[in-house]
Amino acid sequence: MIRGVTRRLMLLDTASLYFRAYFGVPESVRAPDGTPVNAVRGLLDFVARLVTDHRPDDLVACMDADWRPAWRVELIPSYKAHRVAQEHGEDPDTETVPDTLSPQVPVIEAVLDALGIARVGAAGYEADDVIGTLAGRADGPVDIVTGDRDLFQLIDDRRGVRVLYPVKGMATLTAFDQAALHDKYGVDGPGYADLALLRGDPSDGLPGVPGIGEKTAARLLERFGDLAGIVAAADDPASPLTPTQRKRLTAAAAYLEVAPRVVRVATDVPLPAHDPALPAEPADPAALDALNARWGLGGSLTRVLSALAR
C-alpha cells in the first residue's frame, strides 16, 4: 500500500512582497538601459531566501486580479478608496503605485512564468482570497508569506497554517502560529478578523468602531468570545458592557453587519488550473535567458536558480 506524501505549501502574497522589495532595494539597481529593476531583483532574492530557508514542496505566487473588488466596495464604499488612482466603471480600478514600480510588475510576472513558479489570481478577488482558498484546500502544512496582517486570520495550528511576517525587509521573518498571535494580540486566527474590523484599518479604508481600539477590541473578544457575542451583548441591557461601549457598538451596528464579509478572506474562490510544485529547473529557459539579457537580473536570478536546483 502506497501512502500519500505530505507536502509543505508556501503561499506568497506577491504584491505585498514586491512592494517591500521596491522600498527595500535601492532604485539604483537598474537594467542595462537604466530602467529600475529593484522590485524585480528584490522579489527574486526573497524567493531564493524563502526556498533555501524553508524548503517548500509547493509554492504559489498569489496575485491581485482585482485589488479592490466591487462586492467589497458595495458593502463598505470607503474600502481602499484613498488608494484609487483612476476609476474604471465595471472594470477594476487602478491602484496608486509608484511610477517606477508599475513597469516592473509585468517583468515580475514574466520572470515567475519563465521560472515555472505557479502564479494564480482570480477575477473579482484579491490575493488574500486566493491564499485563503488554497490554504483551506491544503492537505499538509502551509506557510503564508506576507507583510499584511489581515492574513493572520488564517493561522490555524490544527491544520499547520502559519504566517511568516517580514519584520525588516526579508532578512528577518517572524513565524506567527496561534501562540505567537495570542501573545501579541490576545486572539486566535478567526478572532483576528473580528479584532481588525472592530479596530478598523485606515490603510484599507475600514472605519472600525469609533472609540474601540485594538486593546479594547481584544478585551471585548476575550469576554464575549467573538463578534456575534459582542453584538449580542450590545443588544442586551443586562450585559456587562459599559454604557459608553454599548453606545459605540450600537451606533456602529450597520457597519458591524457588513464588515465581516469585507474583512474575512474568501475561502471558496474558483481558481484556474495550476501546478503548484516547486520547479527544479526553469519552465522556459529561452524566455528566462531573454528576460535576463533585457533586464539584467544578474545575481538575483542566479540565486533563485541555485535555490530551486537543490
N, C-alpha and C positions, 0 to 999 in steps of 0.2 A: 504494500500500500504506500503510495507516494503522498506525503503530507505537503500542504501548501507552505510556501516560504513567506514569512512576514517581511514586508518591505517598508523601509522608512521613507516617508514622503516629505519633501520640502516644498513649501509654497511661498513664492516671492510676491510681495506687494510691490510690483515693479516700479510704478510711478513714485511711490514713497522713497524707494531706494535710489532711483536716478536723480530725484530732486536732491537727496542728501549728497550724492556723488557730485552733482553740479556745484553745490555750495561748499563742498569739502575739498575739491581738487581745483587748483588754480586754473583760471581761464587761459593762462599762458600755455597750457597743454593743447597743442594745435595740430591739425592735419598739415601735410606738405604745402597746401595752398593758403595756409594761415587761418582756416576755419577752426574755431574752438571745438575740441572733442573731449573736454574734461568730463562731461557726464557719461559719454560712451566708455572711455577708458576707466573711469572710476567704477562704473557698474560692472565691467568685466573683472576688475580687481576684487570687487565684492563677491562676485560669483566664485572666483578662484579660491578666495579665502573660505567661503562657506562650504564649498565642496571638499576642500582639503581638511578643514577642521571637523566637519560633521558627517561626511561620507553618506549622503542620502543615496538611496537606490533610485528614487524617482524625484524629479524636480519639475515644477511648472512655474513659468513666469506668468502671473495673473495680471490681466490688463483691464484698464478702464475703457470699455467700449462706449460707455456713457457715464461721465464723471458726475453728472447731476441729473439723475433720472426724473422724467416728468411725473411719475407716480409719487415720488417723494416730495417734489415741489408742490404738487397738488395738495398734499396733506399739510405741509409747512412751507409756505411761499418764500420764507427767508432762507431756506436751506441753500447754503453755499452761494447766496445771491451776490455777496460782495466780491466773489471771485469770478464773476461773469465778465468776460471781455466783450462778447458780442452774442446777442440772442438770435436764434435761427428758427423761430416758429416751432414746427413739429420736429425738426431735427435737433440733435444735441447741441447745446450752447457751447461756445468757445470759451475755454478757461484762460484766465490770465496767467501767462507763462513768460519767464524772462526771454527777451528777444534772441539770446544766443543759446537758449536751451531748446526751443521749439524745433529748429532744424536738426537737432541731434536725435530726436525721438525716432524718426524713420530709420536712421542709421542703426540705432539700438535694436529696433525690430528686425532689420535685415541681418544683423550680425547674429542675433539669437536664432533666427531661422536657419542661417547657414551652418551654425554650430549643431543644430538639431535639438536645441532645448525647446520643449513644448511651450508655446505662447498661446494663452487661452483668454478670450473675452467673450461676452455675450451681449447682444443688442439690448439696450434698456437697463443694463445693470452695471454696477461698479465692480472694481477688482475685489473689494471686500466681499461682495456677494458670491463671486466665483470662488474665493477662498473658503467661505462658509459652506458652500455646496460640496467642494472637493474634500474638505476636512470631514464633513458628515458622511461621505461615501467611503472614506479610507478604512481599510481593514487593519492597518498597522499604525505605528506611532507617526505623528505629524509635527513638523517644525514649521511654524509660520514666521517668516522674517519680515518685519515691518517696523516703521517708525511711527505708526499710527496707533494710538492707544485704544481706538474703537475696537480693534480686533482682540483685545483682552477678553471680550465676552465669549470667545470660543474656547478658552482654556478649560480643559477637562482631563483631570488625572486618570479617570476611569478608562478613557479612550486613548490616553497618551498624547493629548494635544497640548502643546505649549507654544509660547511666543518667544522668539529671540528678538530682543528690542535693542537697537543700537543706542548706546549711551554717548559715545563720541566717535563720529564717523562710523566705520565698521571695525575699527581696531578693538573696541570693547563692546561685547554683546551681553546683555543681561537676560538670562533664561527665566521666564516667568511661568511657573506652574501654579497650582492652586495655593500652596503655602506662601509663595512669594507675593502673589496677588493679594492674599488676605493680609499679609504683613504690611503691605504698602497702602491698601485702600479699605481693608476691613470687609471685603466682599469676595464671593466666588465669581466664576465666569459669567453666568446669567445675571448675577447681581450687578456686575459692572455696567451692563447696558442700562439697568434701572438707575444706577448712580449717575451715569453720564447724562441721561435725559433729565433727571432732576436738577443736576448741577448746571446743565447747559454747556455749550461749547461755542464760543464766538468764532473760532476758526471754521466751523461748519454752519454758522448761522442759526444755531439752535439756542433759543432764548432761555430754556430751563425754567425753573420756578423762581421768580424773583425773591431774593432773601434766603433761598435754600442753597447753601454752598456745599462743597464736597464733604466736609466733616459732618455737617448736619444731615446730609443725604445718607451717609454711611450709618449714622446713629439710627435714623428712621428705618433703614433697611434691616439693621440688626434687631430692632424692636418689633417690627411688624412683618418681617420675612421677605416681602417683595413689594413691587409697585401696587399690585392689586390689594395687598394688605394695608398699604398706606392710604390708598384711595378709600377703602372701606372704613378706615379709622377716621378719615376726614368727614365722612358721612354719618359717623356715629357720635352723637353728642356725649356719650358716656366714655369714649376712648380717652386715653391719657395724653393726647396731643395738647400742646399749649394753645391758647386762643389765637396767638399770632400765627403759629404753624397751620392751624386749621383754616384761618382766613386766607393765608397764602396759597395753600393747596386747593381750596375751594375756588378761589379766583382763577386758578390755572387749570380748572377741570377740562376745558375744551382742548387745551394743549396736551394734557396728560392722556386724553383719549386717543389722540392720533400719533403722539410721539413714539410709542413703542414700534409702530410699523416703519417709522423712518430710521430710528436708531439701530434696531436689531437687524443684523445682516440676513439676507435671504439665504435659505439653505436648500432651495428646490429649483435652482436656475437651470434651464435647458442649455446644456453645454455642447459645443461641437465635438466631434470625434477627435481624439488626440492620443499620442503615445507619450506617457509621462516618463518613460525610462530614461535615466541619465545616459547620454551618449558617451561612448568611449573614444569616438573619433568624429570629426565633422560630418554632417549630413551632406554638405555640398562644398567640398574642398576648393573647387574652382571659384565659386562665388565668394568664399571666405578670403581666398588669395586676392581677388579683385577688390574686396572691401578693405583689406589690409593695405593694399597699394594706394587706394584712393584716400583713405582716412588716416593712415599712419598709426595703426593700433599698437604696433611695437611690442614692448614687454608685457603689456596688459593681455594681449591675445596669447602670447607665449605662455603666460602663467595659467590662463584658463585651459589651454590645450594640455598642458602638463598635468593640471589637476584632474581633468577628465580621463586622461590616459592611465592613471594609477589604478 
